[in-house]
Amino acid sequence: MPVRYGVVLFTSDRGISPAEAARTAEEAGFHSFAVPEHTHIPVRRDAAHPGTGTEELPDDRYRRTLDPWVALATAASVTQRITLSTAVALPTEHDPITLAKTIATLDHLSGGRVALGTGFGWNTDELADHGIPGGRRKTALREYLGAMRALWTQEEASYDGEFVSFGPSWAWPKPVRSGHIPVLLGAGGTERNFAWAVQHADGWITTPRERDIEERVRRLRELWKEAGRDGEPEVIALAGKPDADTLAAWAACGVTEVLFGLPDAPAEVVTSYITRLADRIGVAAA
């Protein structure tokens, strides 16, 4: 199958709206539209940003990020076919029962167009404010996803874990695709992260700093087969400006989708950028 192309908007309370960006991307022919998540950024913290290596943030949008599910709901209302996803969301910063309802409702109202890109969360101070210990964030995410999947698929859902526990319950709507919401793990391409993704996700989203990923994709696909998973894992690569050689190498190794970051700029600049990007990479207008 040919590689799909999408865009990711680091949303904030300035610049282009998610709805306008998603509508423009759909009209230009892109497959997906994604947004990130941070509920807040503690001013004083110990967690180092993975890009800077210190508590310094590379972009002030980290503290201005819009709620991803409200943002995607506005995008859903002005689009018809584009996939609505997160790159990445932080489920453990929510009540899992409420979040399951939010995601299922968006999927229902959008006609089954939602995908969940999720991460463990690099900002452990942010997680701590939500009651999640940094050393237990992988376990917490596993339980949150398990609980949400129970609510999405079971007529009388229940879950019993360390971080999530509830008795038999009714919860509708269910996601459109037989209760399934695709889940992709956004994390560094390490053996441990791949082992987690093989057990609990449908694929992998690279980090913005990873470019030479061919060997990592090969290893993920090996682990996928060893675990007896059907088909191949979804692999979504985060990209900046398009490079023909890089895109060809990614396609050859098994990348299924590429997400291009959009600039932090006024609406007219971003819409023009989306149109030029679609033309450059050969995406067909809708």
KEVOBA-535458 format. One line per field, with one value per residue (C-alpha): x, y, z; residue number from 1; residue in one letter. Coordinates in Angstrom, 1 decimal, m for minus. Layout:
// KEVOBA-535458
px [X, ...]
py [Y, ...]
pz [Z, ...]
seq [NUM, ...]
type [A, ...]
// end
This chain:
// KEVOBA-535458
px [0.0, 1.3, 2.4, m0.3, 0.4, m1.0, m0.3, 0.1, m0.7, 0.9, m2.3, m2.3, m4.5, m3.1, m2.7, m4.8, m7.7, m7.7, m11.0, m9.5, m6.3, m8.1, m10.5, m7.6, m5.7, m8.7, m9.3, m5.6, m5.9, m4.1, m5.2, m5.0, m4.9, m3.3, m2.9, m0.8, m1.7, m0.4, m2.9, m0.5, 3.2, 4.4, 6.7, 9.1, 9.9, 12.6, 11.6, 13.9, 12.5, 13.8, 14.8, 16.7, 17.9, 17.0, 13.8, 14.0, 11.1, 11.9, 8.5, 6.1, 3.2, 3.8, 2.1, m0.6, m1.8, m5.5, m7.5, m7.0, m10.5, m12.3, m9.9, m10.6, m14.4, m14.3, m12.3, m14.8, m17.6, m16.1, m14.6, m16.0, m13.2, m9.9, m8.7, m8.7, m5.8, m3.4, 0.3, 0.3, m2.4, m1.8, m4.7, m3.4, m4.0, m7.8, m10.4, m10.4, m14.2, m14.9, m12.1, m13.5, m16.9, m15.3, m13.3, m16.2, m18.5, m16.1, m15.7, m19.5, m20.2, m17.3, m18.4, m15.5, m12.6, m10.7, m7.3, m5.5, m1.8, m0.7, 2.5, 3.8, 4.5, 8.0, 6.9, 6.7, 5.9, 2.8, 1.8, 2.4, m0.2, m2.7, m1.7, 0.5, 3.9, 6.6, 7.9, 4.5, 3.4, 3.7, 1.6, m0.9, m1.2, m1.7, m4.5, m6.2, m6.2, m7.5, m10.3, m11.3, m11.2, m13.5, m16.0, m15.7, m16.4, m18.3, m22.0, m21.5, m17.9, m15.7, m12.1, m10.0, m6.4, m4.0, m5.0, m8.4, m11.2, m15.0, m17.7, m20.1, m21.3, m23.2, m21.5, m22.5, m21.8, m19.4, m16.8, m18.0, m15.5, m16.8, m15.6, m12.1, m10.1, m6.6, m4.0, m0.4, 2.4, 4.4, 7.8, 11.4, 12.3, 13.7, 13.4, 11.4, 9.0, 8.5, 7.8, 5.1, 3.6, 3.5, 1.4, m0.8, m1.0, m1.5, 1.8, 4.4, 4.7, 8.3, 9.6, 10.4, 14.2, 14.3, 15.2, 17.3, 14.5, 14.8, 16.5, 14.1, 11.1, 12.6, 13.0, 9.4, 8.1, 10.2, 8.7, 5.3, 5.6, 7.2, 4.2, 1.8, 0.2, m1.7, m0.5, 2.1, 2.3, 1.3, 4.3, 3.8, 6.9, 7.0, 8.7, 9.6, 10.1, 9.8, 12.9, 12.5, 15.3, 14.1, 10.5, 11.6, 13.6, 10.8, 8.3, 10.7, 11.2, 7.5, 6.5, 2.7, 2.1, 4.1, 3.0, 4.4, 4.5, 2.8, 4.3, 3.3, 2.0, m1.1, m3.9, m3.1, 0.5, m0.5, m3.1, m0.7, 1.9, m0.5, m1.4, 2.3, 3.2, 0.5, 1.7, 5.3, 4.7, 2.1, m1.0, m4.2, m6.7, m10.0]
py [0.0, 3.5, 5.7, 8.0, 11.7, 13.8, 17.0, 17.8, 21.2, 22.1, 23.9, 27.1, 30.0, 32.0, 31.5, 29.2, 27.3, 23.5, 23.5, 25.7, 23.7, 20.4, 21.6, 23.0, 19.7, 17.6, 19.8, 19.5, 15.7, 14.8, 11.6, 12.7, 15.7, 15.4, 17.6, 17.1, 17.4, 19.1, 20.0, 22.4, 22.8, 23.1, 26.2, 24.5, 20.9, 18.2, 16.7, 17.5, 18.1, 15.3, 17.8, 20.4, 18.0, 20.6, 22.1, 24.7, 24.3, 24.6, 26.3, 28.4, 26.5, 23.7, 26.0, 27.2, 23.9, 23.5, 20.6, 17.9, 16.5, 19.8, 20.8, 17.6, 18.0, 21.4, 19.8, 17.0, 19.5, 21.0, 17.8, 14.6, 12.1, 13.1, 11.0, 12.9, 11.8, 12.8, 13.0, 12.5, 12.5, 11.7, 9.6, 9.2, 12.9, 12.3, 10.2, 7.1, 6.5, 10.1, 10.0, 6.8, 8.5, 11.6, 9.6, 7.3, 10.3, 12.0, 8.8, 8.3, 11.9, 11.9, 8.6, 6.5, 8.8, 8.8, 7.4, 7.7, 8.5, 8.2, 8.6, 7.8, 11.5, 12.9, 15.6, 13.6, 16.7, 17.2, 13.6, 13.9, 16.7, 14.2, 11.6, 9.4, 8.5, 8.9, 5.4, 3.9, 5.8, 2.7, 0.6, 3.4, 3.9, 0.1, 0.1, 3.2, 1.8, m1.6, 0.1, 2.3, m0.7, m2.5, 0.4, 0.6, m3.1, m4.7, m4.4, m4.5, m3.3, m3.6, m3.3, m4.0, m2.6, m0.6, 2.8, 2.1, 0.1, 0.0, m2.6, m3.7, m0.6, 0.4, 3.0, 4.1, 5.1, 2.5, 3.4, 2.9, 0.2, m2.7, m0.9, m0.4, 2.8, 2.5, 3.1, 4.1, 4.5, 7.7, 7.0, 6.6, 3.5, 1.4, m2.4, m1.8, 0.6, m1.7, m4.6, m2.5, m1.4, m5.0, m5.9, m2.9, m0.9, m1.1, 0.5, 3.2, 7.0, 8.1, 11.1, 14.3, 13.7, 10.2, 10.2, 7.0, 4.6, 1.9, m0.6, 0.3, m0.4, m3.7, m4.7, m3.7, m5.8, m8.8, m8.4, m8.1, m11.4, m13.1, m12.0, m13.6, m10.3, m10.3, m8.2, m5.5, m2.7, 0.8, 3.1, 6.8, 9.0, 12.6, 14.8, 18.4, 19.6, 16.9, 15.2, 12.9, 10.5, 10.2, 9.6, 6.9, 5.1, 5.3, 3.9, 1.0, 0.0, m0.2, 3.3, 3.5, 7.2, 10.4, 13.4, 16.8, 19.5, 22.8, 26.2, 28.4, 31.2, 33.2, 31.3, 32.6, 31.5, 28.0, 27.4, 28.4, 26.1, 23.2, 23.8, 24.0, 20.9, 18.9, 20.0, 19.1, 15.6, 14.8, 14.6, 14.7, 17.4, 16.1]
pz [0.0, m0.7, 2.2, 3.5, 4.3, 7.0, 8.9, 12.6, 14.1, 17.4, 18.5, 20.6, 21.4, 18.5, 14.8, 12.7, 14.2, 14.2, 12.1, 9.4, 9.3, 9.1, 6.4, 4.3, 4.7, 3.7, 0.6, m0.3, m0.2, 3.1, 4.8, 8.4, 10.8, 14.2, 17.3, 20.5, 24.2, 27.4, 30.1, 31.7, 32.3, 35.9, 36.2, 38.5, 37.6, 37.5, 34.1, 31.3, 27.8, 25.5, 22.9, 25.0, 27.7, 30.3, 31.8, 29.0, 26.5, 22.8, 22.1, 24.2, 22.6, 25.2, 27.8, 25.3, 23.9, 23.2, 24.5, 21.8, 21.8, 21.7, 18.9, 16.9, 17.5, 15.8, 13.0, 12.6, 12.2, 9.0, 7.4, 5.9, 5.4, 7.0, 10.0, 13.3, 15.5, 18.3, 18.2, 21.0, 23.7, 27.3, 28.5, 32.0, 32.6, 32.4, 34.1, 31.9, 32.0, 30.9, 28.3, 26.8, 26.5, 24.9, 22.3, 21.5, 21.1, 18.7, 16.7, 16.6, 15.4, 12.9, 11.3, 12.6, 11.8, 15.2, 15.9, 19.3, 19.2, 22.8, 24.8, 28.3, 28.9, 29.2, 31.7, 34.9, 36.9, 34.7, 35.3, 39.0, 39.2, 37.8, 40.4, 38.1, 39.5, 36.8, 37.5, 37.0, 33.9, 31.5, 33.8, 34.2, 30.5, 29.9, 32.4, 31.0, 27.5, 28.8, 30.7, 27.8, 25.4, 27.8, 27.7, 24.0, 23.3, 26.2, 26.8, 30.5, 30.9, 34.0, 34.9, 38.0, 38.1, 40.2, 38.7, 37.3, 38.8, 38.2, 38.3, 35.5, 33.7, 30.6, 28.3, 24.9, 22.2, 21.1, 18.4, 14.9, 13.8, 16.0, 19.1, 17.8, 18.1, 16.5, 19.1, 18.2, 20.8, 20.3, 22.0, 21.2, 19.0, 21.8, 22.4, 25.6, 23.9, 21.0, 23.3, 25.0, 21.7, 20.4, 23.5, 23.9, 20.7, 16.9, 15.9, 16.6, 16.1, 15.9, 17.9, 16.0, 16.4, 14.8, 11.1, 10.4, 11.4, 8.9, 11.3, 14.0, 11.8, 10.8, 14.4, 15.3, 12.5, 13.8, 17.3, 15.8, 14.1, 17.1, 19.2, 16.7, 15.8, 12.5, 9.6, 10.0, 12.6, 11.6, 11.6, 11.5, 11.0, 12.1, 9.5, 9.0, 5.5, 2.9, 1.6, m1.3, m0.4, 3.2, 2.2, m0.3, 2.4, 4.9, 2.3, 1.5, 5.2, 6.1, 7.2, 6.6, 7.2, 7.4, 9.4, 8.4, 11.1, 10.3, 11.1, 14.0, 11.9, 11.0, 9.2, 5.7, 6.0, 7.2, 4.6, 1.9, 3.4, 3.4, m0.3, m1.3, 0.7, m0.9, m4.4, m3.5, m2.3, m4.9, m2.7, m4.9, m4.0, m2.8]
seq [1, 2, 3, 4, 5, 6, 7, 8, 9, 10, 11, 12, 13, 14, 15, 16, 17, 18, 19, 20, 21, 22, 23, 24, 25, 26, 27, 28, 29, 30, 31, 32, 33, 34, 35, 36, 37, 38, 39, 40, 41, 42, 43, 44, 45, 46, 47, 48, 49, 50, 51, 52, 53, 54, 55, 56, 57, 58, 59, 60, 61, 62, 63, 64, 65, 66, 67, 68, 69, 70, 71, 72, 73, 74, 75, 76, 77, 78, 79, 80, 81, 82, 83, 84, 85, 86, 87, 88, 89, 90, 91, 92, 93, 94, 95, 96, 97, 98, 99, 100, 101, 102, 103, 104, 105, 106, 107, 108, 109, 110, 111, 112, 113, 114, 115, 116, 117, 118, 119, 120, 121, 122, 123, 124, 125, 126, 127, 128, 129, 130, 131, 132, 133, 134, 135, 136, 137, 138, 139, 140, 141, 142, 143, 144, 145, 146, 147, 148, 149, 150, 151, 152, 153, 154, 155, 156, 157, 158, 159, 160, 161, 162, 163, 164, 165, 166, 167, 168, 169, 170, 171, 172, 173, 174, 175, 176, 177, 178, 179, 180, 181, 182, 183, 184, 185, 186, 187, 188, 189, 190, 191, 192, 193, 194, 195, 196, 197, 198, 199, 200, 201, 202, 203, 204, 205, 206, 207, 208, 209, 210, 211, 212, 213, 214, 215, 216, 217, 218, 219, 220, 221, 222, 223, 224, 225, 226, 227, 228, 229, 230, 231, 232, 233, 234, 235, 236, 237, 238, 239, 240, 241, 242, 243, 244, 245, 246, 247, 248, 249, 250, 251, 252, 253, 254, 255, 256, 257, 258, 259, 260, 261, 262, 263, 264, 265, 266, 267, 268, 269, 270, 271, 272, 273, 274, 275, 276, 277, 278, 279, 280, 281, 282, 283, 284, 285, 286]
type [M, P, V, R, Y, G, V, V, L, F, T, S, D, R, G, I, S, P, A, E, A, A, R, T, A, E, E, A, G, F, H, S, F, A, V, P, E, H, T, H, I, P, V, R, R, D, A, A, H, P, G, T, G, T, E, E, L, P, D, D, R, Y, R, R, T, L, D, P, W, V, A, L, A, T, A, A, S, V, T, Q, R, I, T, L, S, T, A, V, A, L, P, T, E, H, D, P, I, T, L, A, K, T, I, A, T, L, D, H, L, S, G, G, R, V, A, L, G, T, G, F, G, W, N, T, D, E, L, A, D, H, G, I, P, G, G, R, R, K, T, A, L, R, E, Y, L, G, A, M, R, A, L, W, T, Q, E, E, A, S, Y, D, G, E, F, V, S, F, G, P, S, W, A, W, P, K, P, V, R, S, G, H, I, P, V, L, L, G, A, G, G, T, E, R, N, F, A, W, A, V, Q, H, A, D, G, W, I, T, T, P, R, E, R, D, I, E, E, R, V, R, R, L, R, E, L, W, K, E, A, G, R, D, G, E, P, E, V, I, A, L, A, G, K, P, D, A, D, T, L, A, A, W, A, A, C, G, V, T, E, V, L, F, G, L, P, D, A, P, A, E, V, V, T, S, Y, I, T, R, L, A, D, R, I, G, V, A, A, A]
// end
